[in-house]
Amino acid sequence: MDTLEYSFIYLSEDNKEKVDGDVARFHRGHNLSTPLFTGKDVVFTHPFLLPLLTKVARNHSAWGFCSTYMRLAPDKKEFKTAYGIIEAPQYCVSRVDVYARKGKERIGTVGVDTSHITPRFKLDSPPLKRTRKRGYNTYTKDIDKASRLINKSFFPRTLEERVDDMHSTLRTTLRSSASSKGTAYNNQWRGIRQHLRKHIEENWETFAPVCVGAGMEEEVANTFLKAKHEAGVLEKLSKSHTSVFVWLEDNRYMVRTQTQNILSKERMSVYTTDDLPTKYKQKIGMLKMLDDEHAVAGVGYRLHANSFLIFEEELDA
């Protein structure tokens, strides 16, 4: 178990790559042509935590240990070189994951808490979670008590528990996959509709029989283009900032106009039947022949017999 003294064995592959990269950059930064140290030389386990890990490893030789957390130590390690003494940063391992079943299952976490005046061990595992009333870890300063807690609460899941977890994972992944594929399909369908819509409208004579054959009512197919036209007229009029509102009361016409600037104040003029401008009179006459809540392209919209909205920009057309 002498290898336990070398904290480097606790590093995960990602941490190993990071440390080796940092060491290589340190060498390049100091123009060192010959490697003087490796990642193993600058990584150590917290001295308070190492005795517990050594004891646990000796009691459970089949277990594996891997560091998931590493921080820069406050001190630096000195190396003698031909150029003098250089200082390299050190990394402190203060939390280690414990694995059973040949590294396939994490059964707990062993770490050290340095937030107090004196350090203490912090332990976590599924059984400890179930018995803990609050917090995220179980703490103790006693190495023997920590060892007993580990022996008591660090163990692999039963076969039934592993099956339950795998079943739950499968169901969760299945729902996520179904949602993801459904979203991709809907996005593709929206794209198809976007490209097809204009083509279908422009070639409705060809598509109308197909739609009727697929179940569309024939009356709907016959009035489709008319409905599209009417909707376009109403939408254009509703967004127009230069339309003219006309209100008829007795023999007086209240005409309210609005300029291009929607923030400008609207102007109102009052006319009689005799002095109403011809450009208004012609369009009002056309709108009076419509049913209520109907519009004519280039003319305007009739709310009812006394209320109209006229296209201002097309009055001279």
C-alpha positions as a printed NumPy array, in Angstrom:
array([[  0.   ,   0.   ,   0.   ],
       [  3.002,   2.302,  -0.232],
       [  1.624,   3.723,  -3.446],
       [ -1.103,   5.396,  -1.407],
       [  1.467,   7.965,  -0.358],
       [  1.555,   9.194,  -3.919],
       [ -1.53 ,  11.336,  -4.285],
       [ -1.259,  11.199,  -8.03 ],
       [ -3.131,   7.874,  -8.099],
       [ -6.186,   9.717,  -6.813],
       [ -6.453,  11.964,  -9.835],
       [ -9.157,  11.481, -12.438],
       [ -8.07 ,  11.389, -16.071],
       [ -9.303,  14.96 , -16.608],
       [ -7.303,  16.186, -13.615],
       [ -4.225,  14.3  , -14.785],
       [ -4.437,  16.012, -18.154],
       [ -4.847,  19.413, -16.506],
       [ -1.884,  18.93 , -14.145],
       [  0.383,  17.6  , -16.893],
       [ -0.589,  20.555, -19.072],
       [  0.152,  23.02 , -16.274],
       [  3.533,  21.4  , -15.652],
       [  4.407,  21.538, -19.358],
       [  3.512,  25.224, -19.504],
       [  5.613,  25.854, -16.401],
       [  8.617,  24.229, -18.084],
       [  8.13 ,  26.295, -21.236],
       [  7.665,  29.467, -19.218],
       [ 11.006,  28.908, -17.477],
       [ 12.852,  27.74 , -20.598],
       [ 13.666,  24.394, -18.979],
       [ 14.917,  22.009, -21.652],
       [ 15.025,  18.924, -19.384],
       [ 11.92 ,  17.877, -17.425],
       [ 12.647,  18.327, -13.74 ],
       [  9.382,  17.088, -12.329],
       [  6.06 ,  15.623, -13.378],
       [  2.472,  16.086, -12.346],
       [  3.036,  13.423,  -9.709],
       [  5.616,  15.663,  -8.036],
       [  3.281,  18.608,  -7.494],
       [  0.067,  16.849,  -6.433],
       [ -0.498,  15.762,  -2.841],
       [ -3.397,  14.663,  -0.689],
       [ -4.296,  16.892,   2.218],
       [ -2.194,  15.635,   5.177],
       [ -5.278,  15.391,   7.401],
       [ -7.11 ,  13.254,   4.826],
       [ -4.298,  10.902,   3.777],
       [ -4.216,   8.719,   6.96 ],
       [ -7.947,   8.013,   6.655],
       [ -7.657,   7.107,   2.975],
       [ -4.705,   4.847,   3.727],
       [ -6.629,   3.074,   6.487],
       [ -9.734,   2.636,   4.31 ],
       [ -7.702,   1.362,   1.359],
       [ -5.979,  -1.252,   3.528],
       [ -9.324,  -2.446,   4.89 ],
       [-10.926,  -2.579,   1.419],
       [ -8.334,  -3.591,  -1.133],
       [-10.97 ,  -4.015,  -3.868],
       [-12.079,  -0.413,  -3.665],
       [-10.821,   2.298,  -5.996],
       [-10.162,   5.986,  -5.319],
       [-10.353,   8.896,  -7.707],
       [-10.133,  12.633,  -7.093],
       [-12.951,  14.74 ,  -8.506],
       [-11.816,  17.955,  -6.872],
       [ -8.41 ,  19.579,  -6.713],
       [ -7.333,  23.087,  -5.741],
       [ -4.104,  25.073,  -5.803],
       [ -2.242,  24.813,  -2.517],
       [ -1.145,  28.067,  -0.827],
       [  2.508,  26.957,  -0.855],
       [  4.816,  26.11 ,  -3.744],
       [  7.291,  23.275,  -4.115],
       [ 10.977,  24.123,  -4.58 ],
       [ 13.228,  22.414,  -7.148],
       [ 16.994,  22.871,  -7.488],
       [ 18.185,  23.508, -11.025],
       [ 21.342,  24.64 , -12.748],
       [ 19.751,  28.062, -12.895],
       [ 19.004,  28.119,  -9.202],
       [ 15.942,  27.217,  -7.166],
       [ 12.582,  27.405,  -8.888],
       [  9.148,  27.195,  -7.283],
       [  6.362,  25.169,  -8.89 ],
       [  2.697,  25.413,  -7.915],
       [  1.229,  22.528,  -5.927],
       [ -2.229,  20.973,  -6.112],
       [ -4.018,  19.704,  -3.045],
       [ -6.493,  16.824,  -3.252],
       [ -9.138,  17.376,  -0.57 ],
       [-11.998,  15.187,  -1.801],
       [-11.911,  11.646,  -3.159],
       [-14.63 ,   9.457,  -4.643],
       [-14.695,   5.846,  -3.522],
       [-15.634,   3.13 ,  -6.036],
       [-16.626,  -0.506,  -5.653],
       [-17.209,  -3.297,  -8.169],
       [-13.883,  -2.642,  -9.932],
       [-14.479,   1.072, -10.319],
       [-17.91 ,   0.751, -11.903],
       [-19.984,   2.129,  -9.037],
       [-19.34 ,   5.152,  -6.844],
       [-20.33 ,   4.266,  -3.286],
       [-19.334,   7.41 ,  -1.419],
       [-17.134,  10.457,  -1.028],
       [-14.388,  11.129,   1.523],
       [-13.072,  14.644,   1.999],
       [-11.694,  17.165,   4.416],
       [-13.427,  20.327,   5.616],
       [-10.987,  23.171,   6.332],
       [-13.55 ,  25.881,   7.01 ],
       [-13.136,  25.427,  10.798],
       [-10.132,  26.214,  12.966],
       [ -9.243,  22.524,  13.024],
       [ -9.917,  20.328,   9.986],
       [-12.519,  17.571,  10.066],
       [-13.528,  14.702,   7.829],
       [-16.634,  15.029,   5.673],
       [-18.314,  11.886,   4.401],
       [-21.208,  11.239,   2.065],
       [-22.947,   8.175,   0.639],
       [-26.527,   7.176,  -0.235],
       [-27.137,   5.503,   3.175],
       [-25.739,   8.543,   4.997],
       [-28.036,  10.791,   2.96 ],
       [-31.079,   8.783,   3.98 ],
       [-30.28 ,   9.037,   7.696],
       [-29.097,  12.67 ,   7.629],
       [-31.674,  15.223,   8.78 ],
       [-29.959,  18.258,   7.275],
       [-26.887,  19.352,   5.355],
       [-24.962,  17.713,   2.545],
       [-22.223,  15.86 ,   4.429],
       [-21.575,  13.987,   7.674],
       [-18.695,  15.486,   9.696],
       [-16.327,  14.096,  12.328],
       [-12.808,  14.853,  13.584],
       [-12.209,  11.296,  14.814],
       [-10.449,   9.082,  12.289],
       [-11.712,   5.879,  13.939],
       [-15.307,   7.104,  13.857],
       [-14.888,   8.159,  10.237],
       [-13.536,   4.695,   9.405],
       [-16.494,   3.021,  11.141],
       [-18.965,   5.229,   9.278],
       [-17.309,   4.321,   5.99 ],
       [-17.361,   0.595,   6.793],
       [-21.025,   0.837,   7.783],
       [-22.398,   3.074,   5.012],
       [-20.127,   2.58 ,   1.995],
       [-21.38 ,  -0.445,   0.09 ],
       [-22.64 ,  -1.217,  -3.412],
       [-26.32 ,  -1.168,  -4.233],
       [-28.221,  -4.406,  -4.318],
       [-29.128,  -5.998,  -7.61 ],
       [-32.724,  -4.83 ,  -7.209],
       [-31.595,  -1.248,  -6.528],
       [-29.357,  -1.278,  -9.597],
       [-32.21 ,  -2.585, -11.744],
       [-34.55 ,   0.099, -10.358],
       [-32.003,   2.834, -11.084],
       [-31.354,   1.554, -14.595],
       [-35.079,   1.3  , -15.268],
       [-35.591,   4.854, -14.028],
       [-32.667,   6.07 , -16.151],
       [-34.093,   4.331, -19.204],
       [-37.537,   5.879, -18.735],
       [-36.06 ,   9.351, -18.181],
       [-33.805,   9.045, -21.222],
       [-36.68 ,   7.736, -23.305],
       [-38.881,  10.713, -22.414],
       [-36.014,  13.104, -23.131],
       [-35.308,  11.447, -26.485],
       [-38.983,  11.513, -27.438],
       [-39.198,  15.202, -26.572],
       [-36.011,  15.995, -28.5  ],
       [-37.088,  14.091, -31.606],
       [-40.58 ,  15.592, -31.386],
       [-39.126,  19.098, -31.272],
       [-36.88 ,  18.352, -34.273],
       [-39.845,  16.973, -36.209],
       [-42.046,  19.975, -35.411],
       [-39.283,  22.365, -36.464],
       [-38.916,  20.518, -39.775],
       [-42.67 ,  20.537, -40.308],
       [-42.827,  24.289, -39.678],
       [-40.105,  24.74 , -42.276],
       [-42.012,  22.597, -44.775],
       [-45.217,  24.551, -44.235],
       [-43.366,  27.845, -44.592],
       [-42.03 ,  26.852, -48.008],
       [-45.198,  25.14 , -49.195],
       [-47.717,  27.79 , -48.185],
       [-46.92 ,  30.309, -50.913],
       [-46.612,  27.557, -53.509],
       [-50.003,  26.09 , -52.59 ],
       [-51.719,  29.489, -52.611],
       [-50.279,  30.354, -56.018],
       [-51.351,  26.967, -57.429],
       [-54.621,  26.504, -55.559],
       [-56.45 ,  25.196, -58.625],
       [-54.123,  22.179, -58.529],
       [-54.169,  21.633, -54.774],
       [-57.9  ,  22.24 , -54.172],
       [-59.013,  18.823, -55.515],
       [-56.231,  17.144, -53.509],
       [-57.402,  18.849, -50.293],
       [-61.027,  17.945, -50.971],
       [-59.96 ,  14.357, -51.571],
       [-58.131,  14.396, -48.244],
       [-61.293,  15.424, -46.384],
       [-61.588,  19.228, -46.712],
       [-65.137,  20.523, -47.215],
       [-65.683,  21.619, -50.784],
       [-67.177,  24.945, -49.675],
       [-63.986,  25.736, -47.766],
       [-61.888,  24.887, -50.811],
       [-64.047,  27.137, -53.004],
       [-63.788,  30.134, -50.659],
       [-60.138,  29.713, -49.641],
       [-58.677,  32.348, -51.965],
       [-61.486,  34.773, -51.174],
       [-60.851,  34.357, -47.432],
       [-57.116,  34.931, -48.005],
       [-57.849,  38.101, -49.96 ],
       [-60.256,  39.448, -47.353],
       [-57.84 ,  38.719, -44.526],
       [-55.069,  40.548, -46.383],
       [-57.258,  43.6  , -46.934],
       [-58.277,  43.76 , -43.278],
       [-54.711,  43.257, -42.053],
       [-53.396,  46.02 , -44.321],
       [-56.105,  48.429, -43.192],
       [-55.594,  47.597, -39.493],
       [-51.874,  48.413, -39.776],
       [-52.299,  51.571, -41.856],
       [-51.257,  54.821, -40.184],
       [-52.795,  57.036, -42.879],
       [-56.37 ,  55.727, -42.905],
       [-59.326,  58.117, -42.56 ],
       [-62.118,  57.518, -40.059],
       [-65.581,  58.728, -41.044],
       [-68.525,  58.963, -38.653],
       [-71.951,  59.801, -40.083],
       [-74.492,  61.514, -37.817],
       [-77.681,  62.922, -39.341],
       [-76.405,  64.877, -42.345],
       [-72.952,  65.583, -40.902],
       [-69.743,  63.672, -41.665],
       [-67.028,  63.76 , -38.999],
       [-63.765,  62.995, -40.807],
       [-60.659,  62.294, -38.735],
       [-57.325,  61.968, -40.545],
       [-53.953,  60.815, -39.293],
       [-50.502,  61.508, -40.751],
       [-47.65 ,  59.061, -41.304],
       [-46.289,  59.877, -37.839],
       [-48.426,  57.836, -35.444],
       [-47.372,  60.126, -32.593],
       [-48.747,  63.249, -34.277],
       [-52.12 ,  64.621, -33.267],
       [-55.111,  63.499, -35.321],
       [-57.11 ,  66.157, -37.194],
       [-60.903,  66.173, -37.481],
       [-63.083,  68.033, -39.999],
       [-66.863,  68.265, -40.129],
       [-68.702,  68.222, -43.47 ],
       [-72.267,  68.149, -44.644],
       [-73.599,  66.081, -47.524],
       [-73.167,  69.052, -49.821],
       [-69.541,  69.963, -49.043],
       [-68.126,  66.467, -48.393],
       [-65.096,  66.061, -50.696],
       [-65.751,  63.863, -53.7  ],
       [-62.866,  61.52 , -52.867],
       [-64.573,  60.657, -49.584],
       [-68.103,  60.63 , -50.994],
       [-67.246,  58.055, -53.683],
       [-65.687,  55.581, -51.286],
       [-68.368,  55.974, -48.625],
       [-70.942,  55.288, -51.311],
       [-69.164,  52.033, -52.191],
       [-68.855,  50.997, -48.54 ],
       [-72.562,  51.655, -47.894],
       [-73.357,  48.82 , -50.282],
       [-71.407,  46.3  , -48.161],
       [-72.613,  44.247, -45.236],
       [-71.44 ,  45.285, -41.757],
       [-67.842,  44.386, -40.83 ],
       [-66.736,  43.935, -44.44 ],
       [-63.973,  45.578, -46.497],
       [-63.052,  46.284, -50.118],
       [-59.453,  46.438, -51.295],
       [-58.33 ,  49.965, -52.047],
       [-61.544,  51.398, -50.611],
       [-61.942,  50.715, -46.905],
       [-63.919,  49.01 , -44.168],
       [-67.536,  49.311, -43.025],
       [-68.259,  48.756, -39.348],
       [-71.944,  49.573, -39.754],
       [-74.14 ,  52.104, -41.603],
       [-72.604,  55.123, -39.857],
       [-68.953,  54.139, -39.284],
       [-66.264,  53.693, -41.942],
       [-62.507,  53.501, -42.337],
       [-61.08 ,  54.59 , -45.67 ],
       [-57.703,  53.874, -47.36 ],
       [-56.195,  57.359, -47.551],
       [-53.183,  56.412, -49.664],
       [-55.319,  55.006, -52.473],
       [-57.964,  57.749, -52.703],
       [-56.494,  59.174, -55.917],
       [-56.026,  55.803, -57.614]])
